[in-house]
Amino acid sequence: QLQLVESGGGLVQPGGSLRLSCAASGFTLDYYAIGWFRQAPGKAREGVSCIGSSGGTTHYAESVKGRFTISRDNAKNTVYLQMNTLKPEDTAVYYCYAPTFGIWGQGTLVTVSS
């Protein structure tokens, strides 16, 4: 069964950091592009970052450039999203997505608040 499972969300103060994980089962992540999306309350889901297959090119939304970093650990079949200098407007449920298979993870909630 193809599956993505996110983890690492939580409550953090403004300026803090979190690292989200997206673990895959049923397929080898390294062979496929993976994206991170987020959905804030009352807003549409938006793209945050993506990474190409085999650790290829990376892309970031303008709102997170310079603060977020996407990466892979092939040994763990996991993609990460390192989020630094978090802002209240980063509060959202974060999802990873494998476009080749059209599958989403269940999401992990990130709350940035003092």
N, C-alpha and C positions, 0 to 999 in steps of 0.2 A: 504494500500500500504506500502510495506516495504521500508524504506528509512533511509539513514545515511546522516547527514549534518554536515560538519566541519566548524569551525570558530576559530578565534583567531590569524590568521597569520598576518604578517606585516613586517615592516622594523625595524631592531634592530641593534645596534652597537655590534661589537665583545665583548664578555664577558657579554652581556646582557641576559635577560630571556624573555620567552614567555610561555603562557599556551594555548595549543590547546584543543578545545572541539570537541567531536563527539557525536551528539545527535541522538538518534534512534527514529523512529516512526514505528508503526505497529508490533512491537515485544518488548519483555522485554530483555534489554541488559544483565541483570545479569545472564540469563540462558545460555549465549553463549560466546565462546571465541571471542575476538576482537583484531585485529591487526592494527598497524600504519605502513605505508609504506611511502617512499618518492621517488621523481624522480627529479633529478637535470637536467639542460639543457644538452641535448646530451648524457645522460646516461640512463641506464636501471633502472626500478623501483626496489627498494631494501627494504627489511624488516628492520624496526627500532625497534619495540617493540611489544609485545603481552601480553594479560592477559587472563587467563583461566576463565571458567565460575564460577559464584558465588565467585568472588574475589580471584580466585585460583592463581596458579603459574604465575609468570611474567618472561619474557625473554627480553633481550636487545642485540642489535648488539654491537659488540666490540667497534665500533667507538663512541657509545653514552653512554656506561656503566659509571656510576658514575656521569653523567651529566643530563640524562633524567629520568623521573619517570612516569610510567603509573599507573592510578588509576581509580576507578569507583565512581559515585554517583548514587546509585540506585533510590533514590527519584526523581532525575532529569533524569533518564534513559540516562545517559551521561557517556562517558569515556573520560578521560583527558590525555594529554601528557604534563607534565611540563618539559620545556627545559631550562636548566641553562648553564651558561658559553658557550654561543653559539659562534661558529666559522664560518668564511666565508664558509667553506666547508659544513656547515649544510644548506646552501641555496638550496631550493628545493620546489616543490609542495608536500605537505603532505596530505596523504589520509588515511582514516580509512576503514577497511574491515571486513565484517562479513562472514567468510568462510562457515558457515553452510548454508547460503542462497546465497552465491556467489555474494554479493552486495558490491559496492564501493560507497563512498561519492564522491562529486564533486571536492574535493581538496581545500586546502587553501595554499596560497603562503607565504613562509617564506624567507625573504631576510636578510642576515647578512652582513652588510657593514658599513664602516665608512664614 
